[in-house]
Amino acid sequence: MHADKGGHAGAPVIVFIIGLGIPLLAAVVPLAPLGMAPGMVALSVFALMACLWRERRLPLPDPLILTGLGLFIAWTGLGLSWTGAMGRALESWAAFLYVFVPGLFFLTALGRLAPDRARQAARWLLPAAVFGAILFTLELIGDQPIQHLASPGKTDLNLERDINRAAVLLALLAGPVSLLMWRLGQRVPAVLALAGALVLTMFSTSESAVAFLLALLLLLALGYWSVRLAAGLVATGIVLGLAFCGQAAQWMTRAGLPQAEWLPASSRHRMMTWNFVAENLDAHPWRGWGLEASRVIPGGEGIFPGTLNWPVLPIHPHSLFLQIRLELGWIGALAAGFLLLVVLRRLTRLDPSIRAMAVALFGASILMQSFAYGAWQAWILCGMLFAGAVLALAGRVRGPS
């Protein structure tokens, strides 16, 4: 996301932002959240092809981030040799290559976009964002009429997962879209957009989306007061999460929280799973069990006694930190931690107009992933990248005309 004073990234990039960004915002987010992954990958690849065609070169990302990403991909690739879930692990490792690599270059290209082109793209993207929010509202208050019409065979569980994923994507994009409005001089709509997203997610069943937006607002407020303090808090959370996630999970069990009736059943189930994962961290402490091995941990296929058939380890631990430690070990935790910290460092060096939002978006995403979805799920990783793309676009807009 290097800022380039000349803003040489030109029209071809904008063509792809407009041509693929609108469907992402207007249709994929509320109706087909799993489509975020192929949509974002296509957007990144085609935009970079346009850069190569026009400029005969690619904009180079931050060398430290490239190094961190290379170390992470190398270690997870090495772990393919001992994982017990080779097929799924190979798919996830390939996804790291085709999601993170073009995504990183794409964000870098957006950071060099000419301000007039950025403004042009924003004027196309904002109506699409409003349209997407309207579609999500209709799905939420109308018991998903479009999903029922398009997929009559879906179960209630699948429909709930769809609306929850859509709520998370809406939450991820709310901050960057609001900032884009603010940068265009639309101050009242910007505040209403962020507040409206919070209200909508509160009416959904997605606790993850609500927690994300609350964390975003808190970090944003702290970041406007002191970006250094907000970034320090996020960095501390990353280090402590990777170092002490196992101990924290076992403390929850000793404190009796999994049996606390006042907690939601989903939270109690997660705590039981986290304790099981913590008990398996020491089996392969340094190398881990291997990428995606959460799916095949011995005993993970069982059911917790005394529960309503709660699986011991349902596909993944529902915790970024525990999944990294379980599958990648301490070495993988060091690689992942280094990557996260150098990304955070780069965010603190962005243009002051977007710096606080960038740190808040990053920190809230990590917090959400510490208890929500699987660490390697492509749709949510691409949702975060797309939110970063809108943020980078906002950084190139030079205020109201």
JORA-V684321 format. One line per field, one symbol per residue. psi: psi as a letter, one per 30 degrees, with the letter a starting at -180 (. if undefined). Layout:
# JORA-V684321
psi->???
This chain:
# JORA-V684321
psi->hkkkefhfkaeeeeeeeeefeeeeefeeefeieffeeeeeeeeeeeeeeeeeeefglkkklkeeeeeeeeeeeeeeeefffglgheeeeeeeeeeeefeeeeeeeeeeeefgkkeeeeeeeefeeeeeeeeeeeeeeeeefghheeeeeeiffkleeeeeeeeeeeeeeeeefeeeeeeeeefggieeeeeeeeeeeeeeeffagjeeeeeeeeeeeeeeeeefejeeeeeeeeeeeeeeeeegeeeeeeeeeefgefgjffkkeeeeeeeeeeeeeefgefeieeflflkgfffgkkfffakkkglihkkejielfhjeeeeeeeefaeeeeeeeeeeeeeeeeeefglkfffeeeeeeeeeeeeeefffclkfgkeeeeeeeeeeeeeeeeeffkhlk.
